Amino acid sequence: MARSQVLIALAITLFAALAIADNAVVLTPENFDEEVGQDRYALVEFFTPWCGHCQKLAPDYERLASSFKKTDTVLIAKVDCTEYYDLCAKYDVTGYPTIHWFPKGSMRPRKYEGIRTADDLADFVNAEADTNVKLAFAPSYVVVLTSETLDQVVYDETKDVLVEFYTPWLIYEKVASAFKLDKHIVIANVDIDQHKDLSEKYGVKKIPTIKFFSKENKEGELFEGEKEIDDVKCGTSRDSEGQLTSEAGIIESLDEVVKEFVAATNDEKNNILTKIEHQVSKLTGPAARYGKDVRKSSKEYHEKRCWLHQD
């Protein structure tokens, strides 16, 4: 289970803010002036992928963008400040996320100071743009299983699967939403009213019954918590709101050598970079992708420090 926790946490750390589909228009220095300040209003989020507040806002902002996508008079857009720092600096972005409202025909924005939820943002945009757009329903992230599909999903040895055997009024959408970005986890349910044969097959004695089918144990483990979201961890480093905890994104083999790298002198860093290369070469799956980013960041940090030292 420890290995599962590490790999999932890594995937969350790097890709949580970017894993959601882009209904918001992605702005760059090349298209910013073409999209903003024209004959429509624009709400622009300036964000970074690593920012916890940005990650928390991401699903709400995506829902907002999806809702206004067909509205010709309003643009919902975003700028990645790790990629386009100068563009963000141009609009006095000093913290993340920063949300600016651009009136029609204007490149002089007003900072949004309201609550950062889909409902509050929609109310703001509707009031400013004189529109009456209703928010789209939030999508469901629960995989609905049937007699025909349950075995295929549960016995997939590449995934951990949490299954609720329920009747229709007992659905755990909040759990599924909290872990929706974790590609190695499936949150699923089975309607026992519709698939009574599965009750006997999987030993369902009461409703709801929740079973956890880890990658290591496809026999299934009965979940006996209080049926509260805080009790459903699935081996991840997420809290009940789906946000990262302090344990997220740590690989022990890299953690120690990175600490050594940060504390080292410029002369020592070259040797430690070799250690980082060695550790990264042994990683696989999501951990390997994370390791490559650590390696790249370490090299860029060292090169920048050396350049500053030479000056």
C-alpha positions as CSV (number, residue, x, y, z in Angstrom):
1,M,0.0,0.0,0.0
2,A,2.9,2.4,0.7
3,R,4.0,2.2,-2.9
4,S,0.5,2.9,-4.1
5,Q,0.4,6.0,-1.8
6,V,3.6,7.3,-3.2
7,L,2.8,6.9,-6.9
8,I,-0.7,8.4,-6.5
9,A,0.6,11.3,-4.5
10,L,3.1,12.1,-7.2
11,A,0.6,12.1,-9.9
12,I,-1.6,14.5,-7.9
13,T,1.3,16.9,-7.1
14,L,2.3,17.5,-10.7
15,F,-0.9,17.2,-12.7
16,A,-3.8,18.1,-10.4
17,A,-4.3,21.6,-11.7
18,L,-3.8,20.6,-15.3
19,A,-5.7,17.3,-15.5
20,I,-9.1,18.9,-16.0
21,A,-10.2,19.5,-19.5
22,D,-9.8,23.0,-20.8
23,N,-13.1,24.7,-21.3
24,A,-11.4,27.9,-20.2
25,V,-9.4,29.5,-23.1
26,V,-5.7,29.1,-22.5
27,L,-4.0,32.5,-23.0
28,T,-0.4,33.1,-24.0
29,P,1.6,36.2,-25.0
30,E,0.8,35.3,-28.6
31,N,-3.0,35.3,-28.3
32,F,-3.7,37.5,-25.2
33,D,-4.3,40.7,-27.1
34,E,-6.5,38.9,-29.7
35,E,-8.8,37.4,-27.1
36,V,-8.9,40.1,-24.4
37,G,-9.9,43.7,-24.7
38,Q,-12.1,43.0,-27.8
39,D,-15.9,43.1,-28.2
40,R,-16.6,40.9,-25.2
41,Y,-16.0,40.8,-21.5
42,A,-13.2,38.6,-20.2
43,L,-12.6,36.9,-16.8
44,V,-9.0,35.8,-16.6
45,E,-7.4,33.6,-14.0
46,F,-3.7,33.9,-13.5
47,F,-2.5,30.6,-11.8
48,T,0.3,28.2,-11.3
49,P,-0.1,24.4,-11.4
50,W,1.6,23.9,-8.0
51,C,-0.5,26.4,-6.1
52,G,-2.9,24.6,-3.7
53,H,-5.5,27.4,-3.9
54,C,-5.4,27.2,-7.7
55,Q,-5.9,23.4,-7.6
56,K,-8.9,23.9,-5.3
57,L,-10.4,26.5,-7.7
58,A,-9.7,24.4,-10.9
59,P,-12.9,22.3,-10.9
60,D,-15.1,25.4,-10.1
61,Y,-13.4,27.5,-12.7
62,E,-13.7,24.7,-15.3
63,R,-17.4,24.4,-14.5
64,L,-17.8,28.2,-14.9
65,A,-16.0,28.1,-18.2
66,S,-18.1,25.2,-19.4
67,S,-21.3,27.1,-18.5
68,F,-20.2,30.3,-20.4
69,K,-18.6,28.5,-23.3
70,K,-21.4,29.3,-25.7
71,T,-21.9,32.9,-24.6
72,D,-20.5,35.1,-27.3
73,T,-20.2,38.2,-25.0
74,V,-18.1,36.6,-22.3
75,L,-14.7,35.0,-22.3
76,I,-13.5,32.7,-19.5
77,A,-9.8,32.3,-19.7
78,K,-6.6,31.5,-17.8
79,V,-2.9,32.1,-17.9
80,D,-0.2,29.8,-16.5
81,C,2.2,32.0,-14.7
82,T,4.9,29.4,-14.6
83,E,5.0,29.4,-18.4
84,Y,4.3,33.1,-18.9
85,Y,5.7,35.0,-16.0
86,D,6.2,38.3,-17.8
87,L,2.6,38.3,-19.0
88,C,1.4,37.8,-15.4
89,A,3.8,40.5,-14.1
90,K,2.4,42.9,-16.7
91,Y,-1.0,42.7,-14.9
92,D,0.5,43.0,-11.4
93,V,0.0,39.4,-10.4
94,T,1.8,38.8,-7.2
95,G,-0.2,35.9,-5.7
96,Y,-2.1,32.9,-7.0
97,P,-4.7,32.6,-8.1
98,T,-5.4,36.2,-9.2
99,I,-8.6,36.7,-11.2
100,H,-9.0,39.9,-13.3
101,W,-12.2,41.2,-15.0
102,F,-11.6,43.0,-18.3
103,P,-14.5,45.1,-19.6
104,K,-15.3,45.2,-23.3
105,G,-12.7,46.9,-25.3
106,S,-10.4,47.5,-22.3
107,M,-7.0,46.1,-21.4
108,R,-7.2,47.7,-17.9
109,P,-8.7,45.0,-15.6
110,R,-10.3,45.2,-12.2
111,K,-9.3,42.6,-9.7
112,Y,-12.0,40.1,-8.6
113,E,-12.1,40.2,-4.8
114,G,-15.1,37.9,-4.2
115,I,-15.4,34.3,-3.1
116,R,-13.8,31.8,-5.5
117,T,-16.6,29.4,-6.1
118,A,-18.4,28.6,-9.3
119,D,-21.7,30.0,-8.0
120,D,-20.1,33.3,-6.8
121,L,-18.1,33.7,-10.0
122,A,-21.1,33.1,-12.1
123,D,-23.1,35.7,-10.1
124,F,-20.3,38.2,-10.6
125,V,-20.0,37.6,-14.4
126,N,-23.8,37.7,-14.9
127,A,-24.0,41.0,-13.1
128,E,-21.1,42.6,-14.9
129,A,-21.9,41.3,-18.4
130,D,-25.7,41.6,-18.1
131,T,-26.1,37.9,-18.9
132,N,-28.3,35.2,-17.3
133,V,-26.2,32.0,-17.7
134,K,-27.0,29.1,-15.4
135,L,-24.2,26.9,-14.1
136,A,-23.8,23.5,-15.8
137,F,-24.4,20.6,-13.5
138,A,-21.2,19.3,-12.0
139,P,-20.2,16.0,-13.7
140,S,-20.3,12.7,-11.9
141,Y,-17.0,11.0,-11.3
142,V,-18.5,7.7,-10.0
143,V,-18.1,4.8,-12.4
144,V,-21.5,3.0,-12.4
145,L,-21.0,-0.8,-12.5
146,T,-23.4,-3.5,-13.6
147,S,-23.4,-7.3,-13.7
148,E,-21.7,-7.1,-17.0
149,T,-18.9,-4.6,-16.1
150,L,-18.1,-5.1,-12.4
151,D,-15.6,-8.0,-12.8
152,Q,-13.7,-6.2,-15.5
153,V,-13.2,-3.1,-13.4
154,V,-12.7,-4.8,-10.0
155,Y,-10.2,-7.4,-11.3
156,D,-8.0,-4.8,-13.1
157,E,-4.7,-5.4,-11.4
158,T,-3.4,-2.0,-12.4
159,K,-6.0,-0.1,-10.3
160,D,-7.3,0.2,-6.8
161,V,-11.1,0.1,-6.8
162,L,-13.5,1.3,-4.1
163,V,-17.0,0.0,-4.7
164,E,-20.2,0.9,-2.9
165,F,-23.0,-1.5,-3.1
166,Y,-26.0,0.7,-2.6
167,T,-29.6,1.5,-3.2
168,P,-30.3,4.7,-5.3
169,W,-30.6,7.1,-2.4
170,L,-27.2,6.3,-1.0
171,I,-24.6,7.6,-3.4
172,Y,-21.2,8.9,-2.5
173,E,-20.6,11.5,-5.1
174,K,-18.5,13.7,-2.7
175,V,-16.0,10.9,-2.3
176,A,-15.7,10.4,-6.1
177,S,-15.3,14.2,-6.6
178,A,-12.5,14.4,-4.0
179,F,-10.5,11.7,-5.8
180,K,-11.5,12.5,-9.4
181,L,-7.9,13.4,-10.5
182,D,-6.3,10.2,-9.3
183,K,-6.0,8.1,-12.4
184,H,-5.0,5.0,-10.4
185,I,-8.2,5.0,-8.4
186,V,-11.7,4.1,-9.4
187,I,-14.7,5.2,-7.2
188,A,-17.6,3.1,-8.3
189,N,-21.0,1.8,-7.2
190,V,-23.5,-0.9,-8.0
191,D,-27.2,-0.5,-7.8
192,I,-28.2,-3.6,-5.9
193,D,-31.9,-3.1,-6.8
194,Q,-31.0,-3.5,-10.4
195,H,-28.3,-6.2,-10.0
196,K,-29.4,-8.5,-7.1
197,D,-27.1,-11.3,-8.3
198,L,-24.1,-9.3,-7.2
199,S,-25.2,-9.2,-3.6
200,E,-24.6,-12.9,-3.1
201,K,-21.5,-13.0,-5.2
202,Y,-19.8,-10.2,-3.2
203,G,-21.3,-11.0,0.2
204,V,-23.4,-7.9,0.5
205,K,-25.4,-8.3,3.7
206,K,-26.6,-4.7,4.2
207,I,-27.0,-1.4,2.4
208,P,-24.7,0.4,1.9
209,T,-21.8,-2.0,1.8
210,I,-18.4,-0.6,0.7
211,K,-15.6,-2.8,-0.4
212,F,-12.0,-1.8,-1.4
213,F,-10.3,-3.9,-4.1
214,S,-6.7,-2.8,-4.0
215,K,-4.2,-3.8,-6.7
216,E,-2.7,-6.3,-4.3
217,N,-6.0,-7.8,-3.0
218,K,-8.7,-8.4,-5.6
219,E,-10.7,-10.5,-3.1
220,G,-11.9,-7.2,-1.7
221,E,-11.7,-5.7,1.8
222,L,-14.8,-4.6,3.7
223,F,-14.7,-0.9,4.5
224,E,-16.2,-0.5,8.0
225,G,-15.7,3.2,8.6
226,E,-18.5,5.6,9.5
227,K,-19.4,6.2,5.9
228,E,-17.9,9.7,6.1
229,I,-15.7,11.1,3.5
230,D,-12.8,11.7,5.9
231,D,-12.7,7.9,6.5
232,V,-12.3,7.1,2.8
233,K,-8.6,7.6,2.1
234,C,-8.0,5.1,-0.7
235,G,-4.3,5.2,0.1
236,T,-3.9,8.8,-1.2
237,S,-2.6,12.0,0.3
238,R,-5.8,13.9,-0.1
239,D,-8.1,15.5,2.5
240,S,-11.9,15.4,2.4
241,E,-12.0,18.3,0.0
242,G,-9.8,16.5,-2.5
243,Q,-6.8,18.8,-1.7
244,L,-3.2,17.7,-1.1
245,T,-1.9,17.1,2.4
246,S,1.6,17.7,3.5
247,E,2.5,14.0,2.7
248,A,1.7,14.4,-1.0
249,G,4.4,14.2,-3.7
250,I,7.2,12.6,-1.7
251,I,9.5,9.8,-2.9
252,E,11.8,8.7,-0.1
253,S,14.7,7.9,-2.4
254,L,14.6,11.4,-4.0
255,D,13.5,13.3,-0.9
256,E,16.8,12.8,0.9
257,V,19.1,13.5,-2.1
258,V,17.1,16.7,-2.9
259,K,17.5,17.9,0.6
260,E,21.2,17.3,0.3
261,F,21.2,19.2,-3.0
262,V,19.5,22.2,-1.5
263,A,21.9,22.4,1.4
264,A,25.1,21.9,-0.7
265,T,27.5,24.5,-2.0
266,N,27.6,25.2,-5.8
267,D,30.7,23.1,-6.1
268,E,29.1,20.1,-4.4
269,K,25.9,20.4,-6.4
270,N,27.4,18.8,-9.5
271,N,28.1,15.6,-7.7
272,I,24.7,15.5,-6.1
273,L,23.1,16.1,-9.5
274,T,24.7,12.8,-10.5
275,K,23.0,11.1,-7.6
276,I,19.7,12.6,-8.6
277,E,20.2,11.2,-12.1
278,H,20.8,7.8,-10.7
279,Q,17.7,7.8,-8.5
280,V,15.5,9.1,-11.3
281,S,16.7,6.3,-13.7
282,K,15.3,3.7,-11.3
283,L,11.8,5.2,-11.1
284,T,8.9,3.9,-13.1
285,G,5.3,5.1,-13.9
286,P,4.1,8.4,-12.5
287,A,7.1,8.5,-10.2
288,A,9.4,8.6,-13.3
289,R,7.6,11.6,-14.7
290,Y,7.9,13.3,-11.4
291,G,11.6,12.4,-11.2
292,K,12.3,13.9,-14.6
293,D,10.7,17.2,-13.4
294,V,12.9,17.1,-10.2
295,R,16.0,16.5,-12.3
296,K,15.1,19.3,-14.7
297,S,14.3,21.8,-11.9
298,S,17.5,20.9,-10.1
299,K,19.6,21.5,-13.1
300,E,17.9,24.8,-13.9
301,Y,18.3,25.9,-10.3
302,H,22.0,25.0,-10.3
303,E,22.6,26.7,-13.6
304,K,20.9,29.9,-12.5
305,R,22.8,30.0,-9.2
306,C,26.1,29.5,-11.1
307,W,25.2,32.3,-13.5
308,L,24.3,34.7,-10.6
309,H,27.6,33.7,-8.8
310,Q,29.6,34.5,-12.0
311,D,28.0,37.9,-12.2
